[in-house]
Amino acid sequence: MAAAGGGGGGGGRATTSGCGLKRRYSPHDKEEETMNQDQSSKEDWCGRLWNGMDLLKDVTENKHVLPTGLEGIDTLLGGGLRQGQLTEVTGPSSSGKTQVCLHSASHVAVKHMGVVMYLDTSNSFSPSRIATIIDGTNDLSDQRGFDLPHKERLKTMMRSIVCKSVFDIFGMFEVLHQLEVSLLNDKVKSGGRKICLLIVDSISSLLAPIIGGKYPQGRSMMISVAMILKKLAYKHNLSVLVTNHMVSAGNGAVKPALGESWKAVPHVRLVISRVHGSNICTATVLKHTLLASGRTAKFVVPS
């Protein structure tokens, strides 16, 4: 965000951070800068140079996985959704994309892993479905060492899932900005637990309308959203899960929507398919930072 101000007065000079943000400071800031130049900070994540040991330590100690609760997907991904990364689930209509999101949110709630932020862009969030999934989970004992009555237990778990409806790209920018501010101020909590999973279902319903020619800056806005999501994931150790739809690739084939520019964004891309009238789905790896493309696994979406 650009700060309002005058021209070149005041004798200060502008600097650019690793994120590309400019600020003005006067010479007396130099002493403070010198004092802090060797101190690492959460704020300098995008400008810091990491050596191999730093990266290895970060991955092994901080970037854990969040199980989705769907055994086939968790096995395929080596445990679930990796923190610090953006995972995309794509597939045809009614293939089970939203069910993956709902199960992931429910499983995090049941296991008391943290808070889930669910951005619903197409009226797909179903609290009753969430409650059904939670009720159908085998391990419903409270992890604090005692059992709560069913209603209280369900209420506790449901409160750890925060849902927000977002219906256009401008609303998306606003919500992500508010989320980042809240994360920086340590405000997104439930029962002392921080947010660990951010779900956008679906990202394509927000982005597809702006890259079709109506908005000259549509593609730039799409990349901006992508950068913000990946920044939130890495900086705040979140797992980000988004859904995407499929479009025609010609000759009867289909491909994920949003084009080549978006293709490079997700760390992990899964395409899922589902036999009509069945609750058995197949997940196929399209892209992964560690796994070869083409690996598949079947999973069951409980009815």
ROBAMAR-500861 format. One record per residue (C-alpha): x, y, z; residue in three letters. Coordinates in steps of 0.2 Angstrom, whole numbers, padded with zeros to 4 digits, always signed. Layout:
BEGIN
XYZALA;...
This chain:
BEGIN
+0000+0000+0000MET;+0007+0017-0005ALA;+0009+0030+0009ALA;+0003+0047+0005ALA;+0016+0061+0005GLY;+0025+0074-0004GLY;+0039+0074-0017GLY;+0057+0075-0013GLY;+0058+0086+0002GLY;+0064+0082+0019GLY;+0082+0076+0014GLY;+0077+0057+0017GLY;+0079+0044+0004ARG;+0069+0029-0001ALA;+0073+0011+0001THR;+0065-0005-0007THR;+0063-0020+0004SER;+0065-0038-0003GLY;+0046-0038-0005CYS;+0047-0022-0016GLY;+0039-0011-0003LEU;+0046+0007-0002LYS;+0048+0018+0013ARG;+0056+0034+0017ARG;+0068+0037+0031TYR;+0080+0050+0036SER;+0098+0049+0040PRO;+0095+0046+0059HIS;+0087+0029+0055ASP;+0104+0023+0050LYS;+0110+0019+0068GLU;+0094+0009+0071GLU;+0097+0000+0054GLU;+0115-0004+0059THR;+0109-0011+0076MET;+0096-0022+0068ASN;+0105-0028+0052GLN;+0111-0045+0060ASP;+0094-0049+0068GLN;+0082-0060+0060SER;+0064-0056+0060SER;+0047-0063+0054LYS;+0046-0047+0043GLU;+0061-0051+0032ASP;+0056-0068+0026TRP;+0055-0062+0008CYS;+0072-0053+0008GLY;+0082-0065+0018ARG;+0095-0076+0010LEU;+0093-0094+0017TRP;+0107-0106+0017ASN;+0105-0125+0015GLY;+0105-0129+0033MET;+0092-0115+0037ASP;+0081-0122+0024LEU;+0083-0140+0030LEU;+0079-0135+0048LYS;+0064-0125+0043ASP;+0057-0140+0033VAL;+0060-0153+0047THR;+0056-0143+0062GLU;+0042-0131+0056ASN;+0034-0137+0040LYS;+0024-0151+0045HIS;+0008-0159+0037VAL;-0010-0158+0041LEU;-0019-0174+0037PRO;-0035-0172+0027THR;-0043-0187+0035GLY;-0045-0195+0018LEU;-0033-0210+0018GLU;-0029-0211+0000GLY;-0025-0193-0002ILE;-0015-0193+0014ASP;-0005-0208+0008THR;-0002-0200-0009LEU;+0004-0184-0002LEU;+0015-0192+0012GLY;+0004-0187+0026GLY;-0007-0173+0020GLY;-0006-0155+0016LEU;+0011-0148+0019ARG;+0012-0132+0029GLN;+0021-0117+0020GLY;+0014-0123+0004GLN;-0001-0120-0008LEU;-0010-0136-0013THR;-0023-0136-0027GLU;-0036-0149-0030VAL;-0044-0148-0047THR;-0057-0159-0056GLY;-0073-0159-0065PRO;-0089-0153-0057SER;-0095-0165-0044SER;-0079-0174-0043SER;-0077-0171-0024GLY;-0066-0155-0023LYS;-0077-0147-0010THR;-0078-0164+0000GLN;-0059-0164+0001VAL;-0060-0146+0008CYS;-0074-0150+0020LEU;-0065-0166+0026HIS;-0049-0157+0028SER;-0057-0143+0039ALA;-0066-0156+0049SER;-0051-0167+0052HIS;-0041-0152+0058VAL;-0055-0147+0070ALA;-0056-0165+0077VAL;-0038-0167+0080LYS;-0037-0149+0088HIS;-0023-0144+0076MET;-0028-0126+0075GLY;-0040-0114+0067VAL;-0047-0116+0049VAL;-0051-0101+0039MET;-0063-0106+0025TYR;-0066-0094+0011LEU;-0082-0099+0002ASP;-0083-0091-0015THR;-0098-0101-0022SER;-0109-0105-0007ASN;-0102-0122-0006SER;-0098-0122+0013PHE;-0110-0134+0022SER;-0110-0133+0042PRO;-0122-0148+0042SER;-0110-0158+0032ARG;-0095-0153+0043ILE;-0105-0158+0058ALA;-0109-0175+0050THR;-0091-0178+0046ILE;-0086-0173+0064ILE;-0099-0185+0071ASP;-0093-0199+0060GLY;-0075-0197+0065THR;-0069-0211+0076ASN;-0058-0201+0088ASP;-0069-0188+0096LEU;-0062-0188+0113SER;-0056-0171+0119ASP;-0037-0171+0119GLN;-0036-0161+0135ARG;-0038-0177+0144GLY;-0057-0178+0147PHE;-0073-0181+0138ASP;-0085-0167+0134LEU;-0104-0170+0131PRO;-0108-0173+0113HIS;-0115-0155+0110LYS;-0101-0146+0119GLU;-0088-0156+0110ARG;-0096-0153+0093LEU;-0098-0134+0097LYS;-0079-0133+0102THR;-0074-0141+0086MET;-0086-0131+0075MET;-0080-0115+0083ARG;-0062-0118+0076SER;-0068-0117+0058ILE;-0071-0099+0053VAL;-0080-0096+0037CYS;-0081-0081+0026LYS;-0090-0078+0010SER;-0081-0070-0004VAL;-0089-0066-0021PHE;-0076-0055-0031ASP;-0058-0052-0032ILE;-0059-0036-0023PHE;-0067-0044-0008GLY;-0053-0057-0009MET;-0040-0044-0008PHE;-0048-0036+0007GLU;-0051-0052+0016VAL;-0033-0058+0013LEU;-0027-0041+0019HIS;-0037-0042+0035GLN;-0031-0060+0038LEU;-0013-0055+0036GLU;-0015-0040+0049VAL;-0024-0052+0061SER;-0010-0065+0059LEU;+0004-0052+0062LEU;-0006-0046+0078ASN;-0009-0064+0083ASP;-0028-0062+0084LYS;-0034-0077+0073VAL;-0036-0090+0088LYS;-0048-0102+0095SER;-0045-0109+0112GLY;-0027-0103+0111GLY;-0024-0112+0095ARG;-0018-0102+0079LYS;-0024-0103+0062ILE;-0015-0118+0052CYS;-0026-0121+0037LEU;-0033-0108+0024LEU;-0045-0115+0012ILE;-0052-0106-0004VAL;-0066-0115-0012ASP;-0065-0111-0026SER;-0051-0100-0032ILE;-0056-0101-0050SER;-0073-0094-0048SER;-0065-0078-0042LEU;-0051-0077-0055LEU;-0058-0084-0071ALA;-0070-0069-0073PRO;-0056-0057-0072ILE;-0044-0065-0085ILE;-0056-0066-0099GLY;-0053-0048-0106GLY;-0065-0038-0095LYS;-0051-0032-0084TYR;-0035-0026-0092PRO;-0026-0030-0076GLN;-0034-0046-0073GLY;-0019-0057-0075ARG;-0009-0046-0064SER;-0022-0047-0051MET;-0022-0066-0052MET;-0003-0066-0049ILE;-0005-0054-0035SER;-0018-0066-0026VAL;-0006-0080-0029ALA;+0009-0071-0021MET;-0001-0066-0006ILE;-0008-0084-0003LEU;+0010-0091-0005LYS;+0017-0077+0006LYS;+0004-0081+0020LEU;+0008-0100+0019ALA;+0026-0098+0020TYR;+0027-0083+0033LYS;+0014-0089+0045HIS;+0017-0108+0042ASN;+0000-0111+0035LEU;-0007-0125+0023SER;-0016-0117+0009VAL;-0029-0127+0000LEU;-0038-0121-0015VAL;-0049-0129-0028THR;-0050-0126-0047ASN;-0061-0132-0060HIS;-0058-0139-0077MET;-0059-0132-0095VAL;-0059-0139-0112SER;-0042-0143-0119ALA;-0048-0148-0136GLY;-0052-0165-0144ASN;-0063-0170-0129GLY;-0049-0167-0117ALA;-0049-0156-0101VAL;-0036-0147-0091LYS;-0036-0136-0076PRO;-0043-0118-0078ALA;-0033-0102-0076LEU;-0020-0105-0089GLY;-0001-0106-0090GLU;+0002-0091-0078SER;-0007-0100-0064TRP;+0000-0117-0068LYS;+0017-0112-0060ALA;+0008-0106-0044VAL;+0004-0121-0033PRO;+0017-0131-0025HIS;+0006-0147-0027VAL;-0008-0150-0039ARG;-0020-0165-0038LEU;-0033-0169-0051VAL;-0048-0179-0044ILE;-0061-0189-0053SER;-0076-0198-0048ARG;-0087-0212-0056VAL;-0105-0205-0057HIS;-0115-0212-0043GLY;-0101-0218-0033SER;-0092-0212-0018ASN;-0075-0219-0024ILE;-0063-0205-0031CYS;-0046-0206-0039THR;-0033-0193-0035ALA;-0018-0190-0047THR;-0003-0180-0044VAL;+0000-0167-0058LEU;+0013-0158-0049LYS;+0023-0160-0033HIS;+0039-0154-0025THR;+0044-0171-0020LEU;+0034-0184-0030LEU;+0034-0189-0048ALA;+0019-0184-0058SER;+0006-0197-0063GLY;+0005-0206-0046ARG;-0013-0210-0041THR;-0023-0216-0026ALA;-0041-0220-0023LYS;-0050-0213-0008PHE;-0068-0214-0002VAL;-0079-0199+0002VAL;-0091-0205+0015PRO;-0109-0202+0011SER;
